[in-house]
Amino acid sequence: MKPLPKDLQIPKKSLDDFCEVTKRVLGHLPDIVSERVTARDYIILSSVVAGTSKYARPINNNLFIFDGSAFDTEYKKFLSVIGKIKAKKAITKKEYKTIDSVVYTIQQAMGVGMDFLCNPNSSRKHVGNRFEELVRLIVTELGVKNDKVVFKIPYPSEQGEKLYSCETDIILSPHNSVKSETKSIDDKEVVVSLKTTSKDRMGKIFLDKLLMQKFAGHSVKVIGIFLNDVQRKETKQISYTFVSGLFMVYTKFLTELEGVYFIDPPPITKKTPYNQHIFPFSKFVTEDIWKLLSP
């Protein structure tokens, strides 16, 4: 078995791979956590090793499953729910919560594990990569074709025509394979921007949609999927990083995205008018992905 720090930084090829490393992190936390501080609905864990304190990212106590055996049980329920979605069966309110809780626990276990065990300079990229892998594996498990595509957008320069690379995180397709290519975007496919947080990144999604529509010559479906918008403030507090006013300005005056989804939504996004544009990740998995991909 690989050392846990290395395991956290290795790309995951299946949901079961994510499940196993999550259980390893959950089993390891009691051995290294020195203090838990509660800040609103969040818990901030800290660890003191050789006189040096390390602090983990805030964990939503309403979503995170701390016990390894309880997580294993919920993970099995999660796979069952995915099966029900594929079979077009109705999902209960409790099963919506299972989706959000299991996905949140997996991703935050990756992040908290790296906060304590890995180099902070490299862990940021790895946490983002694990999030992208996790969402892609869930979409694949649902039976939806997906891929990454880099669009090559031409523009003039003093040396003649050059190409700007516009990289997508995922493209979802209703077809048997993704039809969008470097020089074209299929009008039935959905471009997904995947980020662990919208902080400093929200504007780029709107601008990329405008750019891609100019490039494609037709409307393009674009959505954003985020983990959360909360960060630790000093050692014992939290702050929300979602810039609500800017989001509505972009939506009203630039372009409207087909949907924005949070696994751990900031509280303000549950209020009007934000709740007309921003939804829980479980709604995307159970309902909206199918509507977006329908003719």
C-alpha positions as MATLAB code, in Angstrom:
seq = 'MKPLPKDLQIPKKSLDDFCEVTKRVLGHLPDIVSERVTARDYIILSSVVAGTSKYARPINNNLFIFDGSAFDTEYKKFLSVIGKIKAKKAITKKEYKTIDSVVYTIQQAMGVGMDFLCNPNSSRKHVGNRFEELVRLIVTELGVKNDKVVFKIPYPSEQGEKLYSCETDIILSPHNSVKSETKSIDDKEVVVSLKTTSKDRMGKIFLDKLLMQKFAGHSVKVIGIFLNDVQRKETKQISYTFVSGLFMVYTKFLTELEGVYFIDPPPITKKTPYNQHIFPFSKFVTEDIWKLLSP';
ca = [
       0.000    0.000    0.000;
       1.301    3.437   -0.945;
       2.049    5.987    1.812;
      -1.050    8.141    2.336;
       0.574   11.441    1.214;
       1.560    9.817   -2.080;
      -1.837    8.137   -2.481;
      -3.552   11.523   -2.146;
      -1.460   12.960   -4.978;
      -1.945   10.107   -7.451;
      -4.735   10.435  -10.061;
      -7.784    8.300   -9.245;
      -9.139    5.975  -11.922;
     -12.410    4.896  -10.266;
     -14.936    5.940   -7.632;
     -13.830    2.956   -5.544;
     -10.268    4.361   -5.582;
     -11.663    7.591   -4.139;
     -13.646    5.628   -1.544;
     -10.567    3.752   -0.331;
      -8.327    6.793    0.064;
     -11.165    8.676    1.776;
     -11.483    5.894    4.365;
      -7.698    6.025    4.876;
      -7.868    9.766    5.599;
     -10.855    9.371    7.944;
      -9.025    6.624    9.814;
      -5.869    8.742   10.085;
      -7.464   11.998   11.297;
      -7.973   10.929   14.953;
      -4.224   10.240   15.182;
      -3.111   13.660   13.992;
      -5.858   16.160   14.911;
      -4.994   18.131   18.044;
      -7.958   20.513   18.192;
     -11.389   21.073   16.630;
     -12.879   24.552   16.559;
     -16.485   25.198   15.532;
     -17.216   28.296   13.433;
     -20.895   28.512   12.453;
     -21.670   25.283   10.541;
     -17.995   24.525    9.997;
     -15.243   22.758   11.886;
     -11.594   23.811   11.653;
      -9.153   21.025   12.443;
      -5.605   21.692   13.567;
      -2.596   19.471   14.106;
       0.558   20.152   16.109;
       3.638   18.201   15.022;
       7.074   18.920   16.515;
       5.805   22.249   17.807;
       4.479   23.369   14.418;
       0.732   23.940   13.958;
      -1.073   23.090   10.755;
      -4.669   24.085   10.001;
      -7.029   22.377    7.578;
      -9.641   23.968    5.334;
     -13.064   24.440    6.991;
     -15.301   21.355    6.933;
     -19.092   21.651    6.744;
     -20.335   19.633    9.707;
     -23.721   19.092    8.021;
     -22.139   17.377    5.000;
     -18.874   15.753    6.072;
     -18.932   12.158    7.348;
     -16.147   11.771    9.919;
     -16.621    8.073   10.724;
     -15.052    5.656    8.236;
     -17.624    2.877    8.615;
     -20.501    5.361    8.337;
     -18.908    6.748    5.183;
     -18.556    3.240    3.733;
     -22.282    2.662    4.312;
     -23.229    5.983    2.718;
     -20.896    5.356   -0.227;
     -22.727    2.107   -0.998;
     -26.032    4.016   -0.812;
     -24.548    6.620   -3.160;
     -23.738    3.981   -5.774;
     -27.265    2.637   -5.389;
     -28.705    6.118   -5.966;
     -26.582    6.516   -9.108;
     -28.081    3.232  -10.317;
     -31.594    4.536   -9.642;
     -30.865    7.742  -11.576;
     -29.638    5.747  -14.575;
     -32.803    3.636  -14.397;
     -34.911    6.853  -14.381;
     -36.364    6.045  -10.948;
     -37.560    8.693   -8.485;
     -35.043    9.915   -5.904;
     -36.015   10.736   -2.321;
     -35.026   13.907   -0.455;
     -32.729   11.810    1.742;
     -30.999   10.421   -1.351;
     -30.313   13.954   -2.622;
     -28.508   14.553    0.682;
     -26.576   11.287    0.267;
     -25.213   12.486   -3.094;
     -24.024   15.838   -1.737;
     -22.665   14.373    1.513;
     -20.668   11.529   -0.072;
     -19.188   13.699   -2.846;
     -18.356   16.444   -0.324;
     -16.722   13.978    2.093;
     -14.573   12.464   -0.654;
     -13.334   15.802   -1.972;
     -12.778   17.394    1.432;
     -10.959   14.284    2.660;
      -8.560   14.808   -0.248;
      -8.109   18.460    0.722;
      -7.797   17.996    4.486;
      -5.434   15.054    4.026;
      -3.166   17.175    1.841;
      -3.426   20.160    4.222;
      -1.896   18.033    6.965;
       0.368   15.639    5.077;
       1.571   17.280    1.850;
       3.543   20.296    0.688;
       1.067   23.201    0.495;
       2.596   24.518   -2.751;
       1.889   21.291   -4.635;
      -1.290   20.232   -2.852;
      -3.396   23.077   -4.290;
      -3.034   21.712   -7.813;
      -3.578   18.129   -6.684;
      -6.788   19.038   -4.835;
      -8.134   20.644   -8.025;
      -7.123   17.633  -10.115;
      -8.867   15.212   -7.739;
     -12.049   17.321   -7.963;
     -12.016   17.187  -11.754;
     -11.395   13.423  -11.702;
     -14.178   12.874   -9.163;
     -16.835   14.741  -11.130;
     -15.792   13.103  -14.407;
     -16.036    9.645  -12.820;
     -19.524   10.422  -11.475;
     -20.675   11.626  -14.890;
     -19.168    8.536  -16.520;
     -20.894    6.300  -13.940;
     -24.183    7.933  -14.992;
     -23.481    6.770  -18.534;
     -22.877   10.236  -19.990;
     -20.098   10.541  -22.581;
     -17.535   13.201  -21.694;
     -14.077   14.411  -22.636;
     -11.662   17.321  -22.423;
     -11.256   19.451  -25.552;
      -8.892   22.356  -26.200;
     -10.451   24.835  -28.627;
      -7.981   26.606  -30.918;
      -9.372   30.088  -31.487;
      -7.658   32.094  -34.277;
      -6.750   35.765  -33.825;
      -4.633   38.225  -35.857;
      -1.171   39.360  -34.753;
       1.773   41.221  -36.275;
       3.226   37.820  -37.245;
      -0.021   36.738  -38.896;
      -2.766   34.495  -37.552;
      -2.152   32.876  -34.168;
      -4.197   30.441  -32.105;
      -5.510   31.022  -28.569;
      -5.987   27.780  -26.604;
      -9.284   27.702  -24.710;
      -9.187   24.565  -22.561;
     -12.377   23.012  -21.221;
     -12.542   21.020  -17.983;
     -15.208   18.640  -19.334;
     -17.560   18.509  -22.279;
     -20.724   16.458  -21.762;
     -22.324   14.864  -24.789;
     -25.715   13.273  -25.582;
     -24.025   11.448  -28.487;
     -22.137    8.151  -28.451;
     -18.920   10.164  -28.316;
     -17.985   13.840  -27.904;
     -18.301   15.597  -31.251;
     -16.783   18.966  -30.317;
     -13.255   19.356  -31.695;
     -10.459   21.909  -31.577;
     -12.169   23.997  -34.277;
     -15.859   23.404  -33.562;
     -18.353   23.127  -30.699;
     -21.366   20.847  -31.056;
     -24.519   22.814  -30.207;
     -26.038   19.900  -28.249;
     -23.031   19.398  -25.978;
     -22.399   21.117  -22.636;
     -19.158   22.828  -21.608;
     -18.437   22.393  -17.885;
     -16.118   24.599  -15.858;
     -14.948   22.695  -12.762;
     -13.349   24.595   -9.884;
     -13.063   23.918   -6.161;
     -14.055   27.559   -5.545;
     -15.442   30.434   -7.603;
     -13.111   32.911   -5.893;
     -11.265   34.921   -8.590;
     -12.616   32.529  -11.251;
     -16.303   33.335  -11.699;
     -15.756   36.079  -14.282;
     -13.681   33.808  -16.527;
     -16.589   31.376  -16.983;
     -18.868   34.135  -18.301;
     -16.157   35.534  -20.566;
     -15.275   32.067  -21.863;
     -18.914   31.487  -22.783;
     -19.020   34.740  -24.772;
     -15.713   33.864  -26.444;
     -16.802   30.326  -27.311;
     -20.100   31.558  -28.790;
     -18.263   34.023  -31.026;
     -15.879   31.256  -32.039;
     -18.642   28.685  -32.651;
     -21.074   31.063  -34.364;
     -23.993   29.701  -32.321;
     -25.185   29.518  -28.708;
     -23.097   27.309  -26.412;
     -24.317   25.643  -23.213;
     -21.960   26.430  -20.326;
     -22.276   25.497  -16.655;
     -20.064   25.867  -13.602;
     -19.582   23.271  -10.862;
     -17.882   24.330   -7.612;
     -17.085   22.597   -4.343;
     -17.639   25.577   -2.028;
     -16.910   29.244   -1.398;
     -15.666   29.303    2.179;
     -12.185   29.754    3.619;
     -10.492   29.819    6.980;
     -10.066   33.283    8.485;
      -7.031   33.328   10.762;
      -7.141   30.163   12.911;
     -10.652   29.972   14.334;
     -13.054   31.761   11.976;
     -14.413   31.390    8.454;
     -15.386   33.793    5.691;
     -17.450   33.287    2.548;
     -15.791   34.178   -0.749;
     -18.771   34.107   -3.121;
     -19.112   37.610   -4.649;
     -22.887   37.702   -5.014;
     -23.230   41.173   -6.533;
     -20.664   40.482   -9.227;
     -22.359   37.193  -10.094;
     -25.671   38.953  -10.726;
     -24.005   41.744  -12.737;
     -22.334   39.156  -14.987;
     -25.630   37.265  -15.304;
     -27.660   40.358  -16.197;
     -25.211   42.299  -18.374;
     -22.792   39.734  -19.871;
     -24.541   36.413  -20.427;
     -26.523   33.848  -18.480;
     -24.990   30.457  -17.724;
     -27.137   27.351  -18.114;
     -26.537   26.558  -14.455;
     -24.154   26.962  -11.512;
     -23.850   24.142   -8.980;
     -22.223   23.953   -5.538;
     -21.638   20.819   -3.496;
     -21.518   23.073   -0.430;
     -23.527   26.164   -1.474;
     -22.837   29.481    0.307;
     -25.890   30.490    2.416;
     -26.733   33.517    0.255;
     -27.156   31.335   -2.838;
     -30.258   29.776   -1.254;
     -32.021   33.157   -1.275;
     -33.751   35.064   -4.097;
     -32.593   35.909   -6.783;
     -29.533   33.645   -6.525;
     -31.568   30.454   -6.071;
     -32.928   30.949   -9.589;
     -29.420   30.472  -11.015;
     -27.451   28.473   -8.409;
     -28.329   24.971   -7.230;
     -26.968   22.011   -5.219;
     -24.783   19.520   -7.059;
     -27.341   16.779   -6.389;
     -29.867   18.631   -8.568;
     -27.392   18.593  -11.440;
     -26.788   14.831  -11.106;
     -30.424   13.828  -10.692;
     -32.264   16.309  -12.931;
     -30.428   19.023  -14.800;
     -27.775   16.992  -16.604;
     -30.551   15.151  -18.450;
     -32.423   18.358  -19.291;
     -29.230   19.998  -20.567;
     -28.461   17.037  -22.817;
     -31.981   16.551  -24.135;
     -32.754   17.773  -27.713;
];
